[in-house]
Amino acid sequence: MKSPEIKDWDCIEYDPIGKWIPDDPAEVDFWLNMTIGIKGETGGDNFLVHIVTEKLISQLENRSHILVVPYYFGMNDIIERVNVILESCHDLNWSGMAEQISKIYYWEFESMR
C-alpha cells in the first residue's frame, strides 16, 4: 500500500503563510492550498482546505472541506493535523488515494469526475 504526503502548501490570502501571525488566534478563516502526492515520489495534485477556528465556524454558510481548530498556532500545527487525517488515506495507486482525499479536501480535478 502507498501513502500520501504533503509536498508543499501556500495561501493566497497570507503569503508567506508560514510567517503570518493573526491578530487574534481564535478568529482565523482562510483557504490553504496543499500539493499532496505519493510518499517518496515526486509530483502531486492540489487540494484546498478551509482552515477555520471554532469561534468563526458559525459564520460559515458552506461547511465543506473544512478543518476546524480551536486556535491558530501556526502552520506546523495545521500540517500535523492534516497529516493525521492523511494517515487513513492509502491505496495501491494514486487514483485511489486521490479519491479518498477528495472526500475530505477540495481536489483540483473535482469538476472532472
N, CA, C and O atoms as a GROMACS GRO file, in nm:
protein
  452
    1MET      N    1   0.083  -0.119   0.000
    1MET     CA    2   0.000   0.000   0.000
    1MET      C    3   0.088   0.125   0.000
    1MET      O    4   0.193   0.130   0.064
    2LYS      N    5   0.042   0.224  -0.073
    2LYS     CA    6   0.112   0.351  -0.079
    2LYS      C    7   0.037   0.453   0.006
    2LYS      O    8  -0.083   0.441   0.029
    3SER      N    9   0.111   0.553   0.053
    3SER     CA   10   0.052   0.655   0.139
    3SER      C   11   0.077   0.794   0.081
    3SER      O   12   0.176   0.815   0.011
    4PRO      N   13  -0.013   0.888   0.108
    4PRO     CA   14   0.006   1.025   0.060
    4PRO      C   15   0.091   1.108   0.156
    4PRO      O   16   0.103   1.077   0.274
    5GLU      N   17   0.149   1.215   0.101
    5GLU     CA   18   0.220   1.311   0.185
    5GLU      C   19   0.203   1.451   0.127
    5GLU      O   20   0.183   1.468   0.006
    6ILE      N   21   0.211   1.549   0.213
    6ILE     CA   22   0.205   1.688   0.170
    6ILE      C   23   0.341   1.725   0.114
    6ILE      O   24   0.443   1.713   0.181
    7LYS      N   25   0.341   1.770  -0.011
    7LYS     CA   26   0.466   1.809  -0.077
    7LYS      C   27   0.496   1.957  -0.057
    7LYS      O   28   0.611   1.997  -0.042
    8ASP      N   29   0.390   2.038  -0.057
    8ASP     CA   30   0.406   2.184  -0.046
    8ASP      C   31   0.271   2.243  -0.006
    8ASP      O   32   0.168   2.177  -0.016
    9TRP      N   33   0.273   2.368   0.039
    9TRP     CA   34   0.150   2.438   0.072
    9TRP      C   35   0.170   2.587   0.056
    9TRP      O   36   0.282   2.638   0.065
   10ASP      N   37   0.059   2.656   0.031
   10ASP     CA   38   0.063   2.802   0.020
   10ASP      C   39  -0.076   2.858   0.044
   10ASP      O   40  -0.174   2.784   0.050
   11CYS      N   41  -0.082   2.989   0.058
   11CYS     CA   42  -0.207   3.057   0.083
   11CYS      C   43  -0.203   3.192   0.015
   11CYS      O   44  -0.113   3.272   0.040
   12ILE      N   45  -0.299   3.218  -0.072
   12ILE     CA   46  -0.304   3.344  -0.144
   12ILE      C   47  -0.331   3.460  -0.049
   12ILE      O   48  -0.276   3.569  -0.066
   13GLU      N   49  -0.416   3.438   0.050
   13GLU     CA   50  -0.456   3.545   0.141
   13GLU      C   51  -0.341   3.593   0.230
   13GLU      O   52  -0.330   3.712   0.258
   14TYR      N   53  -0.257   3.501   0.272
   14TYR     CA   54  -0.146   3.535   0.363
   14TYR      C   55  -0.020   3.470   0.309
   14TYR      O   56   0.007   3.352   0.333
   15ASP      N   57   0.058   3.548   0.237
   15ASP     CA   58   0.178   3.495   0.173
   15ASP      C   59   0.301   3.570   0.224
   15ASP      O   60   0.310   3.691   0.208
   16PRO      N   61   0.394   3.500   0.285
   16PRO     CA   62   0.401   3.355   0.308
   16PRO      C   63   0.324   3.316   0.434
   16PRO      O   64   0.339   3.378   0.539
   17ILE      N   65   0.243   3.214   0.422
   17ILE     CA   66   0.158   3.169   0.531
   17ILE      C   67   0.240   3.123   0.651
   17ILE      O   68   0.195   3.135   0.765
   18GLY      N   69   0.358   3.072   0.628
   18GLY     CA   70   0.443   3.025   0.736
   18GLY      C   71   0.489   3.134   0.831
   18GLY      O   72   0.526   3.106   0.945
   19LYS      N   73   0.486   3.259   0.786
   19LYS     CA   74   0.528   3.371   0.870
   19LYS      C   75   0.412   3.455   0.921
   19LYS      O   76   0.433   3.548   1.000
   20TRP      N   77   0.290   3.423   0.878
   20TRP     CA   78   0.174   3.503   0.915
   20TRP      C   79   0.136   3.479   1.061
   20TRP      O   80   0.132   3.365   1.107
   21ILE      N   81   0.108   3.587   1.132
   21ILE     CA   82   0.060   3.581   1.270
   21ILE      C   83  -0.072   3.658   1.274
   21ILE      O   84  -0.073   3.779   1.249
   22PRO      N   85  -0.182   3.591   1.306
   22PRO     CA   86  -0.311   3.660   1.309
   22PRO      C   87  -0.320   3.756   1.428
   22PRO      O   88  -0.252   3.738   1.529
   23ASP      N   89  -0.405   3.856   1.414
   23ASP     CA   90  -0.429   3.949   1.524
   23ASP      C   91  -0.489   3.876   1.644
   23ASP      O   92  -0.454   3.902   1.758
   24ASP      N   93  -0.580   3.784   1.615
   24ASP     CA   94  -0.644   3.704   1.719
   24ASP      C   95  -0.642   3.558   1.676
   24ASP      O   96  -0.711   3.522   1.580
   25PRO      N   97  -0.564   3.472   1.742
   25PRO     CA   98  -0.555   3.332   1.701
   25PRO      C   99  -0.686   3.254   1.716
   25PRO      O  100  -0.696   3.141   1.668
   26ALA      N  101  -0.786   3.313   1.780
   26ALA     CA  102  -0.917   3.248   1.793
   26ALA      C  103  -1.010   3.285   1.678
   26ALA      O  104  -1.118   3.227   1.664
   27GLU      N  105  -0.968   3.383   1.595
   27GLU     CA  106  -1.051   3.427   1.482
   27GLU      C  107  -0.971   3.416   1.352
   27GLU      O  108  -0.916   3.514   1.303
   28VAL      N  109  -0.968   3.294   1.299
   28VAL     CA  110  -0.892   3.267   1.178
   28VAL      C  111  -0.983   3.196   1.077
   28VAL      O  112  -1.058   3.105   1.112
   29ASP      N  113  -0.974   3.240   0.953
   29ASP     CA  114  -1.057   3.187   0.846
   29ASP      C  115  -0.984   3.209   0.714
   29ASP      O  116  -0.979   3.321   0.664
   30PHE      N  117  -0.927   3.103   0.656
   30PHE     CA  118  -0.858   3.115   0.528
   30PHE      C  119  -0.855   2.980   0.457
   30PHE      O  120  -0.874   2.875   0.518
   31TRP      N  121  -0.831   2.985   0.326
   31TRP     CA  122  -0.816   2.865   0.244
   31TRP      C  123  -0.668   2.835   0.226
   31TRP      O  124  -0.589   2.924   0.194
   32LEU      N  125  -0.631   2.710   0.247
   32LEU     CA  126  -0.493   2.664   0.230
   32LEU      C  127  -0.487   2.571   0.110
   32LEU      O  128  -0.567   2.478   0.100
   33ASN      N  129  -0.394   2.595   0.021
   33ASN     CA  130  -0.371   2.507  -0.093
   33ASN      C  131  -0.256   2.413  -0.058
   33ASN      O  132  -0.148   2.457  -0.017
   34MET      N  133  -0.279   2.284  -0.074
   34MET     CA  134  -0.176   2.184  -0.046
   34MET      C  135  -0.151   2.099  -0.170
   34MET      O  136  -0.245   2.055  -0.237
   35THR      N  137  -0.025   2.076  -0.201
   35THR     CA  138   0.010   1.978  -0.303
   35THR      C  139   0.036   1.848  -0.229
   35THR      O  140   0.123   1.840  -0.143
   36ILE      N  141  -0.042   1.747  -0.264
   36ILE     CA  142  -0.032   1.617  -0.198
   36ILE      C  143  -0.003   1.512  -0.305
   36ILE      O  144  -0.066   1.511  -0.411
   37GLY      N  145   0.093   1.426  -0.276
   37GLY     CA  146   0.129   1.320  -0.368
   37GLY      C  147   0.166   1.193  -0.293
   37GLY      O  148   0.150   1.186  -0.171
   38ILE      N  149   0.216   1.095  -0.365
   38ILE     CA  150   0.256   0.968  -0.305
   38ILE      C  151   0.387   0.987  -0.229
   38ILE      O  152   0.482   1.046  -0.280
   39LYS      N  153   0.389   0.936  -0.107
   39LYS     CA  154   0.508   0.946  -0.021
   39LYS      C  155   0.630   0.886  -0.092
   39LYS      O  156   0.625   0.772  -0.140
   40GLY      N  157   0.737   0.963  -0.097
   40GLY     CA  158   0.861   0.916  -0.158
   40GLY      C  159   0.869   0.936  -0.308
   40GLY      O  160   0.973   0.907  -0.367
   41GLU      N  161   0.763   0.984  -0.371
   41GLU     CA  162   0.763   1.007  -0.516
   41GLU      C  163   0.747   1.156  -0.542
   41GLU      O  164   0.703   1.231  -0.455
   42THR      N  165   0.782   1.199  -0.663
   42THR     CA  166   0.768   1.340  -0.698
   42THR      C  167   0.628   1.368  -0.750
   42THR      O  168   0.557   1.278  -0.794
   43GLY      N  169   0.590   1.494  -0.744
   43GLY     CA  170   0.463   1.537  -0.800
   43GLY      C  171   0.347   1.515  -0.707
   43GLY      O  172   0.358   1.450  -0.603
   44GLY      N  173   0.233   1.573  -0.747
   44GLY     CA  174   0.112   1.560  -0.668
   44GLY      C  175   0.002   1.646  -0.727
   44GLY      O  176   0.022   1.715  -0.827
   45ASP      N  177  -0.111   1.641  -0.666
   45ASP     CA  178  -0.227   1.721  -0.707
   45ASP      C  179  -0.255   1.824  -0.599
   45ASP      O  180  -0.212   1.810  -0.484
   46ASN      N  181  -0.328   1.928  -0.636
   46ASN     CA  182  -0.363   2.034  -0.542
   46ASN      C  183  -0.497   2.006  -0.476
   46ASN      O  184  -0.593   1.964  -0.540
   47PHE      N  185  -0.500   2.030  -0.347
   47PHE     CA  186  -0.621   2.015  -0.266
   47PHE      C  187  -0.635   2.141  -0.182
   47PHE      O  188  -0.537   2.193  -0.129
   48LEU      N  189  -0.757   2.189  -0.169
   48LEU     CA  190  -0.784   2.306  -0.086
   48LEU      C  191  -0.853   2.262   0.043
   48LEU      O  192  -0.939   2.173   0.042
   49VAL      N  193  -0.813   2.324   0.153
   49VAL     CA  194  -0.878   2.301   0.281
   49VAL      C  195  -0.909   2.437   0.342
   49VAL      O  196  -0.827   2.529   0.339
   50HIS      N  197  -1.028   2.448   0.396
   50HIS     CA  198  -1.074   2.573   0.458
   50HIS      C  199  -1.040   2.564   0.607
   50HIS      O  200  -1.102   2.489   0.681
   51ILE      N  201  -0.941   2.641   0.649
   51ILE     CA  202  -0.900   2.645   0.788
   51ILE      C  203  -0.985   2.749   0.860
   51ILE      O  204  -0.991   2.865   0.819
   52VAL      N  205  -1.052   2.707   0.966
   52VAL     CA  206  -1.138   2.799   1.040
   52VAL      C  207  -1.134   2.764   1.189
   52VAL      O  208  -1.128   2.646   1.226
   53THR      N  209  -1.137   2.865   1.271
   53THR     CA  210  -1.138   2.841   1.416
   53THR      C  211  -1.281   2.817   1.464
   53THR      O  212  -1.378   2.857   1.400
   54GLU      N  213  -1.291   2.752   1.580
   54GLU     CA  214  -1.421   2.721   1.639
   54GLU      C  215  -1.507   2.846   1.657
   54GLU      O  216  -1.629   2.841   1.639
   55LYS      N  217  -1.444   2.955   1.691
   55LYS     CA  218  -1.517   3.080   1.716
   55LYS      C  219  -1.589   3.131   1.591
   55LYS      O  220  -1.693   3.194   1.602
   56LEU      N  221  -1.534   3.104   1.474
   56LEU     CA  222  -1.589   3.158   1.350
   56LEU      C  223  -1.672   3.058   1.269
   56LEU      O  224  -1.733   3.097   1.169
   57ILE      N  225  -1.676   2.934   1.308
   57ILE     CA  226  -1.744   2.832   1.227
   57ILE      C  227  -1.894   2.863   1.210
   57ILE      O  228  -1.952   2.830   1.107
   58SER      N  229  -1.955   2.925   1.308
   58SER     CA  230  -2.097   2.955   1.298
   58SER      C  231  -2.127   3.059   1.190
   58SER      O  232  -2.242   3.073   1.147
   59GLN      N  233  -2.026   3.131   1.145
   59GLN     CA  234  -2.044   3.233   1.042
   59GLN      C  235  -2.034   3.177   0.901
   59GLN      O  236  -2.060   3.248   0.804
   60LEU      N  237  -1.996   3.051   0.887
   60LEU     CA  238  -1.979   2.990   0.755
   60LEU      C  239  -2.113   2.945   0.698
   60LEU      O  240  -2.194   2.883   0.767
   61GLU      N  241  -2.135   2.977   0.572
   61GLU     CA  242  -2.252   2.925   0.502
   61GLU      C  243  -2.224   2.784   0.450
   61GLU      O  244  -2.309   2.696   0.458
   62ASN      N  245  -2.105   2.765   0.396
   62ASN     CA  246  -2.064   2.636   0.340
   62ASN      C  247  -1.961   2.574   0.434
   62ASN      O  248  -1.855   2.632   0.459
   63ARG      N  249  -1.992   2.457   0.483
   63ARG     CA  250  -1.901   2.391   0.578
   63ARG      C  251  -1.833   2.269   0.519
   63ARG      O  252  -1.797   2.176   0.591
   64SER      N  253  -1.814   2.269   0.389
   64SER     CA  254  -1.743   2.157   0.327
   64SER      C  255  -1.594   2.188   0.319
   64SER      O  256  -1.552   2.304   0.312
   65HIS      N  257  -1.516   2.084   0.321
   65HIS     CA  258  -1.370   2.092   0.307
   65HIS      C  259  -1.305   2.175   0.418
   65HIS      O  260  -1.209   2.247   0.393
   66ILE      N  261  -1.359   2.165   0.540
   66ILE     CA  262  -1.305   2.248   0.648
   66ILE      C  263  -1.220   2.166   0.745
   66ILE      O  264  -1.238   2.046   0.763
   67LEU      N  265  -1.129   2.236   0.805
   67LEU     CA  266  -1.051   2.185   0.917
   67LEU      C  267  -1.072   2.285   1.030
   67LEU      O  268  -1.027   2.400   1.022
   68VAL      N  269  -1.141   2.242   1.133
   68VAL     CA  270  -1.172   2.330   1.246
   68VAL      C  271  -1.065   2.314   1.352
   68VAL      O  272  -1.031   2.203   1.394
   69VAL      N  273  -1.012   2.427   1.396
   69VAL     CA  274  -0.911   2.429   1.502
   69VAL      C  275  -0.958   2.524   1.612
   69VAL      O  276  -1.028   2.621   1.585
   70PRO      N  277  -0.920   2.496   1.737
   70PRO     CA  278  -0.962   2.587   1.844
   70PRO      C  279  -0.895   2.724   1.833
   70PRO      O  280  -0.957   2.828   1.853
   71TYR      N  281  -0.766   2.721   1.800
   71TYR     CA  282  -0.686   2.842   1.782
   71TYR      C  283  -0.586   2.815   1.671
   71TYR      O  284  -0.552   2.700   1.643
   72TYR      N  285  -0.539   2.921   1.609
   72TYR     CA  286  -0.436   2.906   1.505
   72TYR      C  287  -0.300   2.920   1.573
   72TYR      O  288  -0.260   3.028   1.615
   73PHE      N  289  -0.229   2.809   1.582
   73PHE     CA  290  -0.098   2.806   1.644
   73PHE      C  291   0.015   2.809   1.541
   73PHE      O  292   0.132   2.798   1.577
   74GLY      N  293  -0.018   2.824   1.413
   74GLY     CA  294   0.082   2.827   1.308
   74GLY      C  295   0.070   2.708   1.215
   74GLY      O  296  -0.007   2.615   1.239
   75MET      N  297   0.148   2.713   1.108
   75MET     CA  298   0.138   2.610   1.004
   75MET      C  299   0.185   2.474   1.051
   75MET      O  300   0.135   2.373   1.001
   76ASN      N  301   0.279   2.466   1.143
   76ASN     CA  302   0.322   2.334   1.190
   76ASN      C  303   0.205   2.257   1.250
   76ASN      O  304   0.190   2.137   1.226
   77ASP      N  305   0.123   2.325   1.328
   77ASP     CA  306   0.005   2.262   1.388
   77ASP      C  307  -0.094   2.217   1.280
   77ASP      O  308  -0.147   2.106   1.286
   78ILE      N  309  -0.117   2.302   1.181
   78ILE     CA  310  -0.210   2.268   1.072
   78ILE      C  311  -0.159   2.147   0.995
   78ILE      O  312  -0.235   2.054   0.968
   79ILE      N  313  -0.032   2.148   0.959
   79ILE     CA  314   0.026   2.036   0.882
   79ILE      C  315   0.019   1.906   0.963
   79ILE      O  316  -0.011   1.801   0.907
   80GLU      N  317   0.045   1.913   1.092
   80GLU     CA  318   0.034   1.793   1.176
   80GLU      C  319  -0.109   1.739   1.175
   80GLU      O  320  -0.130   1.618   1.165
   81ARG      N  321  -0.208   1.828   1.184
   81ARG     CA  322  -0.348   1.785   1.184
   81ARG      C  323  -0.386   1.722   1.051
   81ARG      O  324  -0.455   1.620   1.047
   82VAL      N  325  -0.341   1.782   0.940
   82VAL     CA  326  -0.370   1.727   0.808
   82VAL      C  327  -0.302   1.590   0.793
   82VAL      O  328  -0.362   1.497   0.739
   83ASN      N  329  -0.180   1.578   0.839
   83ASN     CA  330  -0.108   1.451   0.828
   83ASN      C  331  -0.181   1.339   0.904
   83ASN      O  332  -0.183   1.225   0.857
   84VAL      N  333  -0.239   1.369   1.018
   84VAL     CA  334  -0.316   1.269   1.092
   84VAL      C  335  -0.432   1.220   1.006
   84VAL      O  336  -0.461   1.101   1.000
   85ILE      N  337  -0.498   1.313   0.939
   85ILE     CA  338  -0.611   1.277   0.852
   85ILE      C  339  -0.562   1.195   0.732
   85ILE      O  340  -0.626   1.097   0.694
   86LEU      N  341  -0.449   1.235   0.673
   86LEU     CA  342  -0.396   1.166   0.556
   86LEU      C  343  -0.350   1.023   0.587
   86LEU      O  344  -0.344   0.939   0.498
   87GLU      N  345  -0.318   0.996   0.713
   87GLU     CA  346  -0.274   0.861   0.750
   87GLU      C  347  -0.379   0.755   0.720
   87GLU      O  348  -0.346   0.638   0.703
   88SER      N  349  -0.505   0.795   0.713
   88SER     CA  350  -0.611   0.698   0.685
   88SER      C  351  -0.637   0.681   0.535
   88SER      O  352  -0.718   0.598   0.495
   89CYS      N  353  -0.567   0.759   0.452
   89CYS     CA  354  -0.587   0.755   0.307
   89CYS      C  355  -0.470   0.683   0.241
   89CYS      O  356  -0.368   0.745   0.210
   90HIS      N  357  -0.483   0.554   0.219
   90HIS     CA  358  -0.378   0.480   0.149
   90HIS      C  359  -0.444   0.383   0.051
   90HIS      O  360  -0.557   0.339   0.071
   91ASP      N  361  -0.369   0.351  -0.054
   91ASP     CA  362  -0.424   0.267  -0.160
   91ASP      C  363  -0.309   0.209  -0.239
   91ASP      O  364  -0.193   0.238  -0.212
   92LEU      N  365  -0.341   0.127  -0.338
   92LEU     CA  366  -0.238   0.070  -0.424
   92LEU      C  367  -0.188   0.170  -0.527
   92LEU      O  368  -0.076   0.156  -0.578
   93ASN      N  369  -0.269   0.273  -0.558
   93ASN     CA  370  -0.227   0.371  -0.658
   93ASN      C  371  -0.278   0.510  -0.622
   93ASN      O  372  -0.358   0.527  -0.530
   94TRP      N  373  -0.230   0.609  -0.696
   94TRP     CA  374  -0.266   0.747  -0.668
   94TRP      C  375  -0.415   0.773  -0.690
   94TRP      O  376  -0.476   0.850  -0.615
   95SER      N  377  -0.472   0.712  -0.788
   95SER     CA  378  -0.613   0.732  -0.818
   95SER      C  379  -0.700   0.700  -0.696
   95SER      O  380  -0.790   0.777  -0.662
   96GLY      N  381  -0.673   0.590  -0.632
   96GLY     CA  382  -0.748   0.552  -0.513
   96GLY      C  383  -0.726   0.646  -0.396
   96GLY      O  384  -0.820   0.680  -0.324
   97MET      N  385  -0.601   0.689  -0.379
   97MET     CA  386  -0.571   0.783  -0.271
   97MET      C  387  -0.638   0.917  -0.295
   97MET      O  388  -0.698   0.974  -0.204
   98ALA      N  389  -0.627   0.968  -0.418
   98ALA     CA  390  -0.685   1.098  -0.451
   98ALA      C  391  -0.836   1.096  -0.430
   98ALA      O  392  -0.893   1.195  -0.384
   99GLU      N  393  -0.899   0.987  -0.462
   99GLU     CA  394  -1.044   0.973  -0.440
   99GLU      C  395  -1.078   0.984  -0.292
   99GLU      O  396  -1.175   1.050  -0.255
  100GLN      N  397  -0.999   0.920  -0.208
  100GLN     CA  398  -1.022   0.925  -0.064
  100GLN      C  399  -0.998   1.067  -0.010
  100GLN      O  400  -1.078   1.118   0.069
  101ILE      N  401  -0.890   1.129  -0.052
  101ILE     CA  402  -0.856   1.263  -0.004
  101ILE      C  403  -0.961   1.363  -0.050
  101ILE      O  404  -0.994   1.456   0.024
  102SER      N  405  -1.014   1.345  -0.170
  102SER     CA  406  -1.113   1.439  -0.223
  102SER      C  407  -1.246   1.435  -0.148
  102SER      O  408  -1.328   1.525  -0.164
  103LYS      N  409  -1.268   1.333  -0.068
  103LYS     CA  410  -1.387   1.330   0.017
  103LYS      C  411  -1.372   1.424   0.136
  103LYS      O  412  -1.470   1.459   0.201
  104ILE      N  413  -1.249   1.464   0.164
  104ILE     CA  414  -1.220   1.550   0.278
  104ILE      C  415  -1.185   1.692   0.233
  104ILE      O  416  -1.237   1.789   0.288
  105TYR      N  417  -1.098   1.703   0.133
  105TYR     CA  418  -1.050   1.832   0.084
  105TYR      C  419  -1.091   1.852  -0.062
  105TYR      O  420  -1.116   1.755  -0.133
  106TYR      N  421  -1.097   1.977  -0.104
  106TYR     CA  422  -1.139   2.007  -0.242
  106TYR      C  423  -1.023   1.978  -0.338
  106TYR      O  424  -0.918   2.042  -0.332
  107TRP      N  425  -1.044   1.882  -0.428
  107TRP     CA  426  -0.943   1.837  -0.524
  107TRP      C  427  -0.949   1.926  -0.649
  107TRP      O  428  -1.058   1.964  -0.693
  108GLU      N  429  -0.834   1.959  -0.704
  108GLU     CA  430  -0.830   2.043  -0.824
  108GLU      C  431  -0.903   1.982  -0.942
  108GLU      O  432  -0.944   2.055  -1.033
  109PHE      N  433  -0.922   1.851  -0.943
  109PHE     CA  434  -0.991   1.784  -1.052
  109PHE      C  435  -1.135   1.747  -1.015
  109PHE      O  436  -1.196   1.664  -1.082
  110GLU      N  437  -1.186   1.807  -0.911
  110GLU     CA  438  -1.321   1.779  -0.860
  110GLU      C  439  -1.428   1.787  -0.969
  110GLU      O  440  -1.516   1.701  -0.976
  111SER      N  441  -1.420   1.887  -1.052
  111SER     CA  442  -1.524   1.907  -1.154
  111SER      C  443  -1.512   1.810  -1.270
  111SER      O  444  -1.602   1.803  -1.354
  112MET      N  445  -1.403   1.734  -1.278
  112MET     CA  446  -1.381   1.643  -1.388
  112MET      C  447  -1.433   1.501  -1.358
  112MET      O  448  -1.423   1.412  -1.443
  113ARG      N  449  -1.488   1.481  -1.239
  113ARG     CA  450  -1.538   1.347  -1.203
  113ARG      C  451  -1.674   1.324  -1.263
  113ARG      O  452  -1.732   1.217  -1.244
   0.00000   0.00000   0.00000
